[in-house]
């Protein structure tokens, strides 16, 4: 399952908690992984992931986002990953919870 593969990869690469949802008692900084789309053509799978970096300040969220992008640069070294491309990243502060957040969107081709 691609979600679990990327979750485990990022958890190994980063020094903050990484999960699939916002924890009930979140740390100051953490990462949430969300698959937003997927497809398959000729037995090759694609997926779009939104990786949300939370921090206690806008600067900390932006810095964590940069660490996420650096980690994702190495994802294609995994044998199940054919390509990993940054689609975009941007400030995505959560206005409901008042938490600073950045989001990086990736297009991933996998087997």
C-alpha positions as CSV (number, residue, x, y, z in Angstrom):
1,X,0.0,0.0,0.0
2,X,1.6,3.3,-1.2
3,X,0.3,5.3,1.8
4,X,2.1,3.0,4.3
5,X,5.3,3.0,2.2
6,X,5.5,6.8,2.2
7,X,4.4,7.1,5.8
8,X,7.2,4.7,6.9
9,X,9.7,6.4,4.6
10,X,9.0,9.9,6.0
11,X,9.0,8.6,9.6
12,X,12.5,7.3,9.1
13,X,13.7,10.5,7.4
14,X,12.2,13.1,9.7
15,X,12.7,13.8,13.4
16,X,9.0,14.7,14.0
17,X,5.9,12.5,14.3
18,X,4.4,11.5,10.9
19,X,0.8,10.3,10.6
20,X,-2.2,10.0,8.4
21,X,-4.3,12.4,10.6
22,X,-3.8,15.1,13.1
23,X,-3.2,13.5,16.5
24,X,-5.5,14.2,19.4
25,X,-2.6,15.7,21.4
26,X,-0.3,16.9,18.7
27,X,3.4,17.7,19.2
28,X,4.5,21.3,18.4
29,X,5.7,20.1,15.0
30,X,4.4,17.2,13.0
31,X,3.6,16.0,9.5
32,X,0.3,14.6,8.1
33,X,0.2,12.6,4.9
34,X,-2.9,12.5,2.7
35,X,-3.5,10.7,-0.6
36,X,-5.8,13.0,-2.6
37,X,-6.0,11.1,-5.9
38,X,-4.8,7.9,-7.6
39,X,-5.0,6.2,-11.0
40,X,-3.7,3.3,-13.0
41,X,-2.8,2.8,-16.6
42,X,-1.1,-0.1,-18.2
43,X,-0.4,-1.6,-14.7
44,X,1.5,1.5,-13.6
45,X,-0.1,3.3,-10.6
46,X,0.0,7.0,-9.9
47,X,-0.9,8.9,-6.8
48,X,-1.1,12.5,-5.6
49,X,-0.1,13.2,-2.0
50,X,-0.6,16.3,0.1
51,X,2.0,16.4,2.8
52,X,1.1,18.9,5.5
53,X,3.8,20.3,7.8
54,X,2.6,21.8,11.1
55,X,4.7,24.1,13.3
56,X,4.4,26.5,16.2
57,X,5.2,29.4,14.0
58,X,4.9,30.1,10.3
59,X,8.7,30.0,10.0
60,X,8.8,26.6,11.7
61,X,6.1,25.2,9.4
62,X,8.0,26.5,6.4
63,X,11.2,25.0,7.7
64,X,9.6,21.6,8.3
65,X,8.1,21.8,4.8
66,X,11.7,22.2,3.4
67,X,12.8,19.2,5.3
68,X,9.9,17.2,4.0
69,X,10.8,18.2,0.4
70,X,14.5,17.2,1.0
71,X,13.3,13.8,2.3
72,X,11.0,13.3,-0.6
73,X,13.8,14.0,-3.1
74,X,15.1,10.6,-2.1
75,X,11.8,8.6,-2.4
76,X,12.5,7.5,-6.0
77,X,15.4,5.4,-4.6
78,X,12.9,2.9,-3.3
79,X,12.4,0.0,-5.7
80,X,8.6,0.4,-5.8
81,X,8.8,4.1,-6.8
82,X,9.3,5.0,-10.5
83,X,9.0,8.8,-10.1
84,X,8.4,11.4,-7.4
85,X,7.7,15.0,-8.6
86,X,6.9,18.1,-6.5
87,X,3.8,19.6,-8.0
88,X,3.6,22.6,-5.7
89,X,4.1,23.8,-2.1
90,X,2.5,26.7,-0.3
91,X,1.4,28.2,3.0
92,X,-1.7,26.4,4.0
93,X,-2.3,27.7,7.5
94,X,-5.3,26.0,9.1
95,X,-7.7,28.8,9.9
96,X,-10.1,26.7,12.0
97,X,-7.5,25.3,14.4
98,X,-5.3,28.4,14.1
99,X,-2.2,26.2,13.5
100,X,0.5,27.2,11.1
101,X,0.8,24.7,8.3
102,X,2.6,24.4,4.9
103,X,1.6,21.8,2.2
104,X,3.7,20.1,-0.4
105,X,1.8,18.3,-3.2
106,X,3.6,15.4,-4.9
107,X,2.8,13.3,-8.0
108,X,4.1,9.8,-7.5
109,X,4.4,7.0,-10.0
110,X,4.7,3.5,-8.4
111,X,4.4,-0.2,-9.0
